[in-house]
Amino acid sequence: MITTTKQIRAIMRRHNAFGIYTNKTTGDSSNNRRVKCYFFGNKNLLNELCQVAGRENVTLTPGSNDWGTSVIVVKCILS
C-alpha cells in the first residue's frame, strides 16, 4: 500500500501529534519522503499509522532528543 505525505500528516493532525515535519530521503531524487512527529505514548496514533502505511513503513526511534521522547518515522511518497 502506498501512502502519501498528505494522508500521513492528516492522521498525525487528527491525533494532535506534536512536531510534524517531512524530510526528503538523503541521496534520493524521487518522491520518497519521511514524515515524522514526536511520540508521547499515543498508541492509537501509532496503530493507525501502522494500519494505513503498513508496519514495514513505520519506525519508532529510541528517545534520543532533548526531551527523551521517541520519534515516529513513516515512509511515504510526496503528495
C-alpha positions, 0 to 999 in steps of 0.5 A: 500500500502506498501512502502519501505525505498528505494522508500521513500528516492528516492522521498525525493532525487528527491525533494532535501529534506534536512536531510534524515535519517531512524530510526528503530521503538523503541521496534520493531524487524521487518522491520518497519522503519521511514524515515524522512527529514526536511520540508521547505514548499515543498508541492509537496514533501509532496503530493507525499509522501502522494500519494505513502505511503498513508496519514495514513503513513505520519506525519508532526511534529510541528517545534520543532528543532533548526531551527523551521522547521517541520519534515516529518515522513513516515512509511515504511518497510526496503528495 
